[in-house]
Amino acid sequence: DQQVKQNSPSLSVQEGRISILNCDYTNSMFDYFLWYKKYPAEGPTFLISISSIKDKNEDGRFTVFLNKSAKHLSLHIVPSQPGDSAVYFCAARITSGSRLTFGEGTQLTVNP
Amino acid sequence: NAGVTQTPKFQVLKTGQSMTLQCAQDMNHNSMYWYRQDPGMGLRLIYYSASEGTTDKGEVPNGYNVSRLNKREFSLRLESAAPSQTSVYFCASSEAIWQLTDTQYFGPGTRLTVL
């Protein structure tokens, strides 16, 4: 039972344009969400997070939006840069003390 | 400050062989984790240790054992490797799993092939 799903295995965008990565979840008890970025042959690195009491969180070029009624999370990258090319994982947690549940990942390619 | 380190980086085993993957963190974190990453399946939790002296099963614990040697080190052991355990293994640590905003930091991974 995949509780966190990233339905797009890959996404290709032009440099300077917006990248939108999507994540859907089924468990309405999730109350904290994170995005991780992973380059080849490296471990994932934390990118940005959002609590369920918010619907938006920004950090520089990265913004995460949360739509609780739709059980949908998205990551916007504006403007996209070639160095953003990586696999992006969304993850969710139910309560403090519980483990993270990860999505399958989306490969983002930003073309110069 | 090296963060989370893992050894070895690569390993090839024959079916039935055993091995231990080592992980250490220098961030004074309480909680540590072992994940495996397989194509199209994201990161799946094998075992975790909320704090020194405790370990708990994750989503896919069968075929693995762990030891939280001390606060810094958390090892993963494959007693009798199987081809289904071919994967990339990541160790992670975090300040405290009991904090809602807890963030995990990952090591570089071990690529394991079981023939």
gemmi code that builds the backbone of each chain (N, CA, C; Angstrom):
import gemmi

chains = {
    "A": [
        ("ASP", (0.852, -1.190, 0.000), (0.000, 0.000, 0.000), (0.886, 1.238, 0.000)),
        ("GLN", (0.966, 1.877, -1.156), (1.828, 3.039, -1.293), (1.059, 4.261, -0.812)),
        ("GLN", (1.367, 4.745, 0.375), (0.628, 5.851, 0.951), (1.071, 7.203, 0.412)),
        ("VAL", (2.274, 7.263, -0.151), (2.786, 8.494, -0.745), (3.199, 8.172, -2.172)),
        ("LYS", (2.597, 8.852, -3.131), (2.835, 8.525, -4.538), (3.289, 9.730, -5.337)),
        ("GLN", (4.305, 9.502, -6.122), (4.749, 10.491, -7.093), (4.504, 9.875, -8.452)),
        ("ASN", (3.452, 10.304, -9.112), (2.980, 9.616, -10.305), (3.803, 9.888, -11.557)),
        ("SER", (4.637, 10.915, -11.509), (5.467, 11.216, -12.671), (6.885, 10.747, -12.410)),
        ("PRO", (7.352, 9.700, -13.091), (8.724, 9.248, -12.873), (9.754, 10.257, -13.362)),
        ("SER", (9.374, 11.088, -14.349), (10.338, 12.037, -14.881), (9.648, 13.316, -15.334)),
        ("LEU", (10.450, 14.385, -15.364), (9.971, 15.700, -15.789), (11.136, 16.426, -16.438)),
        ("SER", (10.878, 17.026, -17.590), (11.924, 17.771, -18.296), (11.444, 19.200, -18.515)),
        ("VAL", (12.278, 20.190, -18.136), (11.905, 21.593, -18.310), (13.114, 22.372, -18.851)),
        ("GLN", (12.824, 23.549, -19.405), (13.885, 24.410, -19.906), (14.416, 25.295, -18.777)),
        ("GLU", (15.693, 25.569, -18.840), (16.312, 26.473, -17.878), (15.549, 27.798, -17.838)),
        ("GLY", (15.333, 28.289, -16.637), (14.632, 29.551, -16.469), (13.125, 29.422, -16.300)),
        ("ARG", (12.579, 28.272, -16.687), (11.134, 28.065, -16.546), (10.825, 27.478, -15.178)),
        ("ILE", (9.542, 27.315, -14.902), (9.125, 26.748, -13.630), (9.087, 25.214, -13.715)),
        ("SER", (9.568, 24.568, -12.652), (9.414, 23.117, -12.500), (8.381, 22.878, -11.414)),
        ("ILE", (7.433, 22.003, -11.702), (6.409, 21.647, -10.710), (6.423, 20.142, -10.522)),
        ("LEU", (6.780, 19.734, -9.315), (6.809, 18.311, -8.986), (5.649, 18.013, -8.045)),
        ("ASN", (4.960, 16.936, -8.313), (3.732, 16.633, -7.580), (3.847, 15.372, -6.729)),
        ("CYS", (3.039, 15.348, -5.680), (3.043, 14.233, -4.748), (1.629, 14.099, -4.177)),
        ("ASP", (1.095, 12.898, -4.185), (-0.227, 12.647, -3.610), (-0.095, 11.673, -2.455)),
        ("TYR", (-0.946, 11.827, -1.468), (-0.905, 10.903, -0.341), (-2.318, 10.450, 0.000)),
        ("THR", (-2.397, 9.299, 0.647), (-3.703, 8.722, 0.941), (-4.063, 8.805, 2.421)),
        ("ASN", (-3.078, 8.933, 3.284), (-3.340, 8.907, 4.712), (-3.587, 10.326, 5.233)),
        ("SER", (-4.805, 10.620, 5.632), (-5.145, 11.964, 6.097), (-4.514, 12.299, 7.450)),
        ("MET", (-3.877, 11.323, 8.060), (-3.221, 11.561, 9.345), (-1.822, 12.163, 9.178)),
        ("PHE", (-1.282, 12.160, 7.964), (0.034, 12.775, 7.754), (-0.030, 14.244, 8.154)),
        ("ASP", (0.929, 14.706, 8.944), (0.881, 16.101, 9.363), (2.207, 16.854, 9.185)),
        ("TYR", (3.169, 16.217, 8.571), (4.416, 16.911, 8.266), (4.979, 16.315, 6.995)),
        ("PHE", (5.413, 17.199, 6.077), (5.831, 16.762, 4.750), (7.193, 17.368, 4.424)),
        ("LEU", (8.009, 16.599, 3.720), (9.360, 17.043, 3.376), (9.646, 16.716, 1.913)),
        ("TRP", (10.532, 17.482, 1.333), (11.094, 17.173, 0.021), (12.596, 16.987, 0.170)),
        ("TYR", (13.097, 15.930, -0.501), (14.520, 15.660, -0.549), (14.948, 15.659, -2.006)),
        ("LYS", (16.216, 16.043, -2.215), (16.810, 16.023, -3.551), (17.966, 15.031, -3.541)),
        ("LYS", (18.105, 14.279, -4.627), (19.187, 13.291, -4.683), (19.910, 13.360, -6.024)),
        ("TYR", (21.217, 13.583, -5.933), (22.079, 13.499, -7.115), (22.602, 12.073, -7.238)),
        ("PRO", (22.993, 11.659, -8.456), (23.540, 10.306, -8.645), (24.736, 10.045, -7.744)),
        ("ALA", (24.805, 8.860, -7.195), (25.913, 8.402, -6.361), (26.067, 9.217, -5.073)),
        ("GLU", (25.018, 9.924, -4.686), (25.026, 10.640, -3.404), (23.780, 10.273, -2.620)),
        ("GLY", (23.796, 10.578, -1.315), (22.597, 10.373, -0.514), (21.624, 11.517, -0.698)),
        ("PRO", (20.344, 11.292, -0.382), (19.363, 12.386, -0.458), (19.737, 13.514, 0.505)),
        ("THR", (19.413, 14.733, 0.105), (19.614, 15.891, 0.979), (18.293, 16.618, 1.162)),
        ("PHE", (18.074, 17.090, 2.374), (16.837, 17.785, 2.710), (16.734, 19.091, 1.924)),
        ("LEU", (15.532, 19.366, 1.422), (15.329, 20.568, 0.628), (14.400, 21.555, 1.327)),
        ("ILE", (13.191, 21.125, 1.652), (12.199, 22.017, 2.230), (11.109, 21.180, 2.869)),
        ("SER", (10.421, 21.755, 3.848), (9.355, 21.014, 4.524), (8.146, 21.912, 4.761)),
        ("ILE", (7.042, 21.284, 5.153), (5.834, 22.035, 5.471), (5.006, 21.262, 6.479)),
        ("SER", (4.455, 22.002, 7.422), (3.564, 21.418, 8.407), (2.132, 21.468, 7.881)),
        ("SER", (1.295, 20.573, 8.363), (-0.084, 20.527, 7.881), (-0.910, 21.739, 8.309)),
        ("ILE", (-0.382, 22.552, 9.215), (-1.130, 23.746, 9.616), (-0.898, 24.898, 8.634)),
        ("LYS", (0.004, 24.692, 7.672), (0.285, 25.706, 6.654), (-0.141, 25.195, 5.289)),
        ("ASP", (-0.277, 26.102, 4.339), (-0.534, 25.661, 2.974), (0.582, 26.072, 2.011)),
        ("LYS", (1.581, 26.779, 2.518), (2.682, 27.221, 1.653), (3.916, 27.478, 2.507)),
        ("ASN", (5.068, 27.110, 1.941), (6.331, 27.441, 2.583), (7.350, 27.734, 1.492)),
        ("GLU", (8.074, 28.843, 1.658), (9.049, 29.268, 0.641), (10.451, 29.271, 1.194)),
        ("ASP", (11.396, 28.925, 0.322), (12.803, 29.044, 0.666), (13.556, 29.346, -0.629)),
        ("GLY", (13.785, 30.617, -0.869), (14.488, 31.018, -2.090), (13.692, 30.651, -3.330)),
        ("ARG", (14.317, 29.862, -4.205), (13.643, 29.474, -5.454), (12.635, 28.335, -5.265)),
        ("PHE", (12.588, 27.779, -4.082), (11.767, 26.603, -3.819), (10.551, 26.963, -2.973)),
        ("THR", (9.375, 26.520, -3.442), (8.130, 26.721, -2.693), (7.376, 25.406, -2.653)),
        ("VAL", (6.902, 25.042, -1.477), (6.083, 23.848, -1.356), (4.663, 24.281, -1.022)),
        ("PHE", (3.712, 23.684, -1.714), (2.288, 23.953, -1.500), (1.623, 22.683, -0.984)),
        ("LEU", (0.726, 22.850, -0.028), (0.001, 21.719, 0.527), (-1.493, 21.969, 0.387)),
        ("ASN", (-2.186, 21.037, -0.232), (-3.644, 21.090, -0.360), (-4.196, 19.884, 0.398)),
        ("LYS", (-4.583, 20.125, 1.645), (-4.988, 19.018, 2.514), (-6.275, 18.356, 2.032)),
        ("SER", (-7.199, 19.140, 1.505), (-8.466, 18.555, 1.075), (-8.254, 17.604, -0.097)),
        ("ALA", (-7.284, 17.935, -0.948), (-6.982, 17.080, -2.096), (-5.912, 16.049, -1.777)),
        ("LYS", (-5.334, 16.130, -0.585), (-4.208, 15.270, -0.191), (-3.110, 15.349, -1.256)),
        ("HIS", (-2.709, 16.572, -1.539), (-1.767, 16.826, -2.623), (-0.717, 17.822, -2.172)),
        ("LEU", (0.520, 17.510, -2.567), (1.684, 18.313, -2.229), (2.394, 18.641, -3.540)),
        ("SER", (2.899, 19.858, -3.669), (3.689, 20.152, -4.867), (4.897, 21.000, -4.503)),
        ("LEU", (5.942, 20.825, -5.289), (7.175, 21.593, -5.128), (7.373, 22.413, -6.398)),
        ("HIS", (7.488, 23.738, -6.243), (7.727, 24.625, -7.368), (9.164, 25.134, -7.297)),
        ("ILE", (9.844, 25.080, -8.422), (11.209, 25.600, -8.505), (11.204, 26.688, -9.574)),
        ("VAL", (11.485, 27.937, -9.138), (11.470, 29.063, -10.063), (12.632, 30.007, -9.769)),
        ("PRO", (13.484, 30.358, -10.747), (13.565, 29.701, -12.045), (14.367, 28.413, -11.956)),
        ("SER", (14.101, 27.467, -12.812), (14.842, 26.205, -12.816), (16.244, 26.418, -13.387)),
        ("GLN", (17.196, 25.697, -12.805), (18.591, 25.782, -13.250), (19.104, 24.378, -13.568)),
        ("PRO", (20.081, 24.251, -14.455), (20.611, 22.908, -14.779), (21.076, 22.136, -13.544)),
        ("GLY", (21.586, 22.845, -12.545), (22.034, 22.193, -11.310), (20.900, 21.619, -10.488)),
        ("ASP", (19.660, 21.936, -10.857), (18.505, 21.358, -10.163), (18.190, 19.954, -10.674)),
        ("SER", (18.840, 19.530, -11.740), (18.607, 18.196, -12.290), (18.998, 17.150, -11.252)),
        ("ALA", (18.015, 16.380, -10.823), (18.205, 15.422, -9.733), (16.914, 14.627, -9.586)),
        ("VAL", (16.940, 13.642, -8.709), (15.703, 12.940, -8.331), (15.147, 13.622, -7.090)),
        ("TYR", (13.863, 13.905, -7.102), (13.198, 14.556, -5.978), (12.221, 13.575, -5.328)),
        ("PHE", (12.384, 13.416, -4.012), (11.500, 12.543, -3.242), (10.637, 13.395, -2.316)),
        ("CYS", (9.344, 13.108, -2.279), (8.543, 13.669, -1.203), (8.412, 12.618, -0.108)),
        ("ALA", (8.203, 13.089, 1.116), (8.094, 12.199, 2.268), (7.081, 12.780, 3.239)),
        ("ALA", (6.468, 11.916, 4.030), (5.433, 12.360, 4.968), (5.560, 11.605, 6.278)),
        ("ARG", (5.102, 12.283, 7.334), (5.148, 11.703, 8.673), (3.779, 11.906, 9.331)),
        ("ILE", (3.317, 10.922, 10.125), (2.008, 11.035, 10.777), (2.094, 11.889, 12.028)),
        ("THR", (2.955, 11.479, 12.928), (3.091, 12.214, 14.189), (4.547, 12.190, 14.580)),
        ("SER", (4.896, 13.001, 15.516), (6.260, 12.938, 16.024), (6.496, 11.542, 16.584)),
        ("GLY", (7.658, 11.020, 16.328), (7.983, 9.685, 16.786), (7.719, 8.617, 15.755)),
        ("SER", (7.139, 9.005, 14.634), (6.885, 7.997, 13.607), (7.871, 8.168, 12.466)),
        ("ARG", (7.994, 7.103, 11.690), (8.967, 7.123, 10.616), (8.433, 7.883, 9.413)),
        ("LEU", (9.340, 8.231, 8.509), (8.972, 8.890, 7.264), (8.524, 7.850, 6.249)),
        ("THR", (7.525, 8.204, 5.458), (7.115, 7.398, 4.314), (7.470, 8.181, 3.063)),
        ("PHE", (8.258, 7.558, 2.181), (8.745, 8.232, 0.983), (7.943, 7.853, -0.250)),
        ("GLY", (7.863, 8.791, -1.193), (7.345, 8.496, -2.513), (8.425, 7.852, -3.371)),
        ("GLU", (8.048, 7.503, -4.609), (8.949, 6.759, -5.492), (10.035, 7.633, -6.106)),
        ("GLY", (9.820, 8.932, -6.104), (10.812, 9.842, -6.684), (10.438, 10.284, -8.096)),
        ("THR", (10.839, 11.504, -8.451), (10.679, 12.057, -9.800), (12.023, 12.577, -10.279)),
        ("GLN", (12.459, 12.107, -11.442), (13.700, 12.577, -12.038), (13.435, 13.880, -12.779)),
        ("LEU", (14.004, 14.980, -12.292), (13.887, 16.284, -12.952), (15.127, 16.528, -13.794)),
        ("THR", (14.916, 16.887, -15.047), (16.008, 17.272, -15.940), (15.753, 18.695, -16.403)),
        ("VAL", (16.693, 19.581, -16.125), (16.592, 20.967, -16.560), (17.573, 21.169, -17.712)),
        ("ASN", (17.041, 21.464, -18.870), (17.851, 21.592, -20.082), (18.328, 23.030, -20.285)),
        ("PRO", (19.630, 23.196, -20.586), (20.166, 24.556, -20.787), (19.543, 25.230, -22.013)),
    ],
    "B": [
        ("ASN", (33.764, 18.127, 10.048), (32.421, 17.586, 10.284), (31.982, 16.778, 9.076)),
        ("ALA", (32.084, 15.423, 9.168), (31.835, 14.592, 8.001), (30.360, 14.289, 7.815)),
        ("GLY", (29.510, 14.508, 8.822), (28.102, 14.171, 8.695), (27.877, 12.688, 8.924)),
        ("VAL", (27.280, 12.028, 7.927), (27.011, 10.594, 8.005), (27.949, 9.879, 7.034)),
        ("THR", (28.716, 8.943, 7.533), (29.631, 8.193, 6.687), (29.219, 6.731, 6.654)),
        ("GLN", (29.444, 6.089, 5.519), (29.095, 4.683, 5.335), (30.263, 3.944, 4.707)),
        ("THR", (30.478, 2.727, 5.156), (31.460, 1.856, 4.519), (30.890, 0.452, 4.390)),
        ("PRO", (31.207, -0.263, 3.308), (31.960, 0.207, 2.143), (31.080, 0.994, 1.190)),
        ("LYS", (31.640, 1.523, 0.125), (30.863, 2.213, -0.911), (30.258, 1.213, -1.894)),
        ("PHE", (30.985, 0.160, -2.170), (30.530, -0.874, -3.095), (30.847, -2.238, -2.490)),
        ("GLN", (30.010, -3.226, -2.808), (30.267, -4.583, -2.342), (29.559, -5.558, -3.265)),
        ("VAL", (30.276, -6.650, -3.603), (29.677, -7.738, -4.359), (29.750, -8.984, -3.484)),
        ("LEU", (28.623, -9.634, -3.291), (28.560, -10.852, -2.490), (28.002, -11.990, -3.321)),
        ("LYS", (28.325, -13.201, -2.901), (27.674, -14.371, -3.476), (26.496, -14.747, -2.576)),
        ("THR", (25.503, -15.366, -3.152), (24.341, -15.814, -2.380), (24.795, -16.655, -1.190)),
        ("GLY", (24.260, -16.312, -0.015), (24.600, -17.049, 1.192), (25.706, -16.423, 2.025)),
        ("GLN", (26.474, -15.526, 1.438), (27.528, -14.866, 2.205), (26.909, -13.845, 3.167)),
        ("SER", (27.699, -13.498, 4.170), (27.227, -12.500, 5.126), (28.136, -11.273, 5.060)),
        ("MET", (27.598, -10.158, 5.498), (28.412, -8.953, 5.583), (27.715, -7.922, 6.479)),
        ("THR", (28.505, -6.973, 6.939), (27.986, -5.897, 7.775), (28.286, -4.560, 7.112)),
        ("LEU", (27.259, -3.727, 6.995), (27.419, -2.361, 6.512), (27.556, -1.445, 7.729)),
        ("GLN", (28.569, -0.584, 7.666), (28.855, 0.281, 8.802), (28.353, 1.691, 8.537)),
        ("CYS", (27.902, 2.348, 9.584), (27.431, 3.722, 9.486), (27.840, 4.466, 10.750)),
        ("ALA", (28.305, 5.693, 10.570), (28.656, 6.528, 11.720), (28.248, 7.968, 11.433)),
        ("GLN", (27.837, 8.679, 12.500), (27.486, 10.093, 12.348), (28.199, 10.891, 13.448)),
        ("ASP", (28.566, 12.132, 13.081), (29.297, 12.972, 14.038), (28.503, 14.214, 14.398)),
        ("MET", (27.182, 14.133, 14.295), (26.323, 15.291, 14.573), (25.638, 15.186, 15.931)),
        ("ASN", (26.030, 14.209, 16.728), (25.448, 13.988, 18.050), (23.937, 13.736, 17.971)),
        ("HIS", (23.518, 13.080, 16.878), (22.100, 12.787, 16.701), (21.680, 11.596, 17.553)),
        ("ASN", (20.428, 11.626, 17.982), (19.901, 10.526, 18.775), (19.403, 9.364, 17.920)),
        ("SER", (18.799, 9.687, 16.775), (18.108, 8.674, 15.980), (18.882, 8.331, 14.712)),
        ("MET", (18.860, 7.048, 14.362), (19.557, 6.590, 13.158), (18.685, 5.593, 12.424)),
        ("TYR", (18.932, 5.450, 11.097), (18.041, 4.698, 10.214), (18.852, 3.959, 9.142)),
        ("TRP", (18.276, 2.855, 8.670), (18.774, 2.184, 7.482), (17.648, 2.064, 6.469)),
        ("TYR", (17.927, 2.506, 5.228), (16.980, 2.426, 4.124), (17.608, 1.626, 2.983)),
        ("ARG", (16.742, 1.111, 2.135), (17.190, 0.604, 0.854), (16.424, 1.331, -0.248)),
        ("GLN", (17.131, 1.552, -1.365), (16.510, 2.220, -2.503), (16.569, 1.295, -3.705)),
        ("ASP", (15.398, 0.980, -4.246), (15.284, 0.158, -5.438), (14.561, 0.949, -6.513)),
        ("PRO", (14.863, 0.682, -7.776), (14.250, 1.440, -8.870), (12.727, 1.432, -8.782)),
        ("GLY", (12.134, 2.618, -8.878), (10.682, 2.740, -8.882), (10.011, 2.533, -7.545)),
        ("MET", (10.811, 2.366, -6.473), (10.191, 2.069, -5.173), (10.582, 3.065, -4.093)),
        ("GLY", (11.302, 4.088, -4.446), (11.647, 5.086, -3.452), (12.572, 4.530, -2.385)),
        ("LEU", (12.512, 5.137, -1.219), (13.319, 4.719, -0.080), (12.422, 3.950, 0.888)),
        ("ARG", (12.845, 2.750, 1.239), (12.073, 1.935, 2.171), (12.891, 1.693, 3.435)),
        ("LEU", (12.253, 1.906, 4.564), (12.937, 1.795, 5.844), (13.113, 0.334, 6.243)),
        ("ILE", (14.342, -0.033, 6.591), (14.633, -1.410, 6.989), (14.536, -1.532, 8.513)),
        ("TYR", (15.333, -0.770, 9.216), (15.344, -0.700, 10.670), (15.678, 0.725, 11.074)),
        ("TYR", (15.309, 1.073, 12.292), (15.731, 2.340, 12.827), (16.012, 2.215, 14.327)),
        ("SER", (16.719, 3.222, 14.831), (17.049, 3.287, 16.244), (16.677, 4.675, 16.732)),
        ("ALA", (15.615, 4.761, 17.509), (15.148, 6.067, 17.980), (16.177, 6.727, 18.900)),
        ("SER", (16.840, 5.927, 19.690), (17.876, 6.438, 20.582), (18.834, 5.301, 20.903)),
        ("GLU", (19.973, 5.652, 21.463), (20.972, 4.638, 21.804), (20.331, 3.583, 22.694)),
        ("GLY", (20.541, 2.314, 22.335), (20.001, 1.232, 23.149), (18.677, 0.689, 22.657)),
        ("THR", (18.083, 1.319, 21.626), (16.807, 0.834, 21.093), (16.904, 0.620, 19.593)),
        ("THR", (16.233, -0.409, 19.089), (16.106, -0.618, 17.653), (14.684, -1.108, 17.368)),
        ("ASP", (14.186, -0.757, 16.182), (12.833, -1.159, 15.793), (12.790, -1.499, 14.322)),
        ("LYS", (11.881, -2.414, 13.972), (11.725, -2.799, 12.581), (11.043, -1.692, 11.802)),
        ("GLY", (11.448, -1.604, 10.537), (10.798, -0.697, 9.629), (9.857, -1.438, 8.705)),
        ("GLU", (9.821, -1.005, 7.472), (8.887, -1.550, 6.495), (9.339, -2.894, 5.925)),
        ("VAL", (10.658, -3.071, 5.757), (11.193, -4.269, 5.090), (12.344, -4.869, 5.890)),
        ("PRO", (12.113, -5.405, 7.103), (13.212, -5.870, 7.956), (13.706, -7.294, 7.692)),
        ("ASN", (12.932, -8.084, 6.940), (13.280, -9.502, 6.802), (14.629, -9.681, 6.104)),
        ("GLY", (15.479, -10.504, 6.697), (16.792, -10.796, 6.136), (17.895, -9.895, 6.662)),
        ("TYR", (17.543, -8.991, 7.569), (18.515, -8.029, 8.098), (18.501, -8.026, 9.621)),
        ("ASN", (19.640, -7.651, 10.191), (19.726, -7.357, 11.614), (20.516, -6.073, 11.794)),
        ("VAL", (20.307, -5.413, 12.909), (21.016, -4.163, 13.165), (21.587, -4.171, 14.567)),
        ("SER", (22.588, -3.299, 14.734), (23.178, -3.075, 16.062), (23.434, -1.595, 16.221)),
        ("ARG", (22.893, -1.023, 17.300), (23.255, 0.355, 17.632), (24.408, 0.255, 18.623)),
        ("LEU", (25.613, 0.353, 18.089), (26.828, 0.084, 18.857), (27.042, 1.137, 19.934)),
        ("ASN", (26.755, 2.370, 19.636), (26.860, 3.495, 20.559), (26.074, 4.634, 19.925)),
        ("LYS", (26.168, 5.829, 20.451), (25.363, 6.913, 19.909), (25.759, 7.233, 18.475)),
        ("ARG", (27.005, 7.041, 18.134), (27.526, 7.420, 16.813), (27.278, 6.375, 15.740)),
        ("GLU", (27.268, 5.088, 16.108), (27.371, 4.037, 15.105), (26.145, 3.112, 15.071)),
        ("PHE", (25.752, 2.768, 13.841), (24.571, 1.925, 13.639), (24.891, 1.017, 12.462)),
        ("SER", (25.010, -0.291, 12.706), (25.420, -1.202, 11.646), (24.239, -2.056, 11.189)),
        ("LEU", (24.326, -2.479, 9.922), (23.303, -3.325, 9.304), (23.969, -4.614, 8.856)),
        ("ARG", (23.434, -5.758, 9.264), (24.038, -7.044, 8.924), (23.099, -7.884, 8.068)),
        ("LEU", (23.681, -8.438, 7.012), (22.999, -9.420, 6.188), (23.609, -10.772, 6.550)),
        ("GLU", (22.835, -11.648, 7.136), (23.378, -12.927, 7.616), (23.600, -13.908, 6.479)),
        ("SER", (22.675, -13.948, 5.524), (22.771, -14.868, 4.396), (22.194, -14.141, 3.185)),
        ("ALA", (23.083, -13.498, 2.452), (22.629, -12.603, 1.388), (21.874, -13.354, 0.291)),
        ("ALA", (20.867, -12.671, -0.258), (20.064, -13.205, -1.352), (20.053, -12.190, -2.495)),
        ("PRO", (19.868, -12.643, -3.734), (19.825, -11.698, -4.869), (18.792, -10.588, -4.691)),
        ("SER", (17.708, -10.858, -3.959), (16.686, -9.844, -3.727), (17.190, -8.695, -2.850)),
        ("GLN", (18.343, -8.884, -2.231), (18.923, -7.832, -1.402), (19.885, -6.934, -2.178)),
        ("THR", (20.012, -7.192, -3.466), (20.749, -6.271, -4.336), (20.043, -4.935, -4.324)),
        ("SER", (20.750, -3.900, -3.919), (20.109, -2.593, -3.741), (21.174, -1.560, -3.394)),
        ("VAL", (20.729, -0.332, -3.252), (21.571, 0.717, -2.690), (21.067, 0.982, -1.268)),
        ("TYR", (21.978, 0.926, -0.318), (21.610, 1.072, 1.088), (22.075, 2.433, 1.602)),
        ("PHE", (21.152, 3.133, 2.251), (21.461, 4.438, 2.824), (21.261, 4.402, 4.331)),
        ("CYS", (22.226, 4.962, 5.012), (22.100, 5.216, 6.436), (21.732, 6.680, 6.616)),
        ("ALA", (20.948, 6.983, 7.620), (20.566, 8.360, 7.910), (20.560, 8.578, 9.413)),
        ("SER", (20.648, 9.836, 9.804), (20.523, 10.169, 11.222), (19.690, 11.424, 11.369)),
        ("SER", (19.135, 11.616, 12.545), (18.363, 12.827, 12.829), (18.478, 13.148, 14.306)),
        ("GLU", (18.187, 14.401, 14.621), (18.350, 14.848, 15.996), (17.483, 14.016, 16.945)),
        ("ALA", (16.221, 13.853, 16.588), (15.332, 13.096, 17.473), (14.032, 12.764, 16.750)),
        ("ILE", (13.763, 11.491, 16.540), (12.574, 11.064, 15.796), (11.289, 11.524, 16.479)),
        ("TRP", (11.362, 11.813, 17.797), (10.144, 12.199, 18.509), (9.753, 13.659, 18.281)),
        ("GLN", (10.576, 14.410, 17.552), (10.222, 15.790, 17.211), (9.512, 15.802, 15.864)),
        ("LEU", (8.372, 16.460, 15.789), (7.592, 16.457, 14.549), (8.400, 17.011, 13.388)),
        ("THR", (9.190, 18.060, 13.627), (9.934, 18.697, 12.537), (11.317, 18.072, 12.334)),
        ("ASP", (11.518, 16.900, 12.880), (12.801, 16.205, 12.770), (13.185, 15.996, 11.308)),
        ("THR", (14.433, 16.269, 10.975), (14.924, 16.138, 9.596), (16.040, 15.111, 9.557)),
        ("GLN", (15.986, 14.222, 8.591), (16.997, 13.182, 8.469), (18.100, 13.611, 7.503)),
        ("TYR", (19.319, 13.241, 7.856), (20.510, 13.506, 7.047), (21.081, 12.160, 6.614)),
        ("PHE", (21.358, 12.062, 5.316), (21.723, 10.780, 4.734), (23.217, 10.674, 4.441)),
        ("GLY", (23.706, 9.433, 4.507), (25.052, 9.132, 4.055), (25.068, 8.951, 2.549)),
        ("PRO", (26.259, 8.686, 1.975), (26.407, 8.596, 0.518), (25.919, 7.283, -0.081)),
        ("GLY", (25.668, 6.278, 0.743), (25.129, 5.027, 0.236), (26.169, 3.946, 0.027)),
        ("THR", (25.690, 2.690, 0.064), (26.488, 1.505, -0.270), (25.743, 0.766, -1.367)),
        ("ARG", (26.453, 0.550, -2.482), (25.827, -0.179, -3.585), (26.184, -1.651, -3.433)),
        ("LEU", (25.199, -2.487, -3.166), (25.430, -3.911, -2.917), (24.836, -4.745, -4.035)),
        ("THR", (25.646, -5.664, -4.551), (25.182, -6.617, -5.550), (25.360, -8.016, -4.989)),
        ("VAL", (24.282, -8.803, -5.048), (24.339, -10.198, -4.591), (24.138, -11.099, -5.805)),
        ("LEU", (25.149, -11.900, -6.086), (25.106, -12.771, -7.276), (24.533, -14.130, -6.960)),
    ],
}
model = gemmi.Model(1)
for chain_id, residues in chains.items():
    chain = gemmi.Chain(chain_id)
    for i, (resn, *xyz) in enumerate(residues, 1):
        res = gemmi.Residue()
        res.name, res.seqid = resn, gemmi.SeqId(i, " ")
        for name, pos in zip(("N", "CA", "C"), xyz):
            atom = gemmi.Atom()
            atom.name, atom.element = name, gemmi.Element(name[0])
            atom.pos, atom.b_iso = gemmi.Position(*pos), 0.0
            res.add_atom(atom)
        chain.add_residue(res)
    model.add_chain(chain)
structure = gemmi.Structure()
structure.add_model(model)
structure.setup_entities()
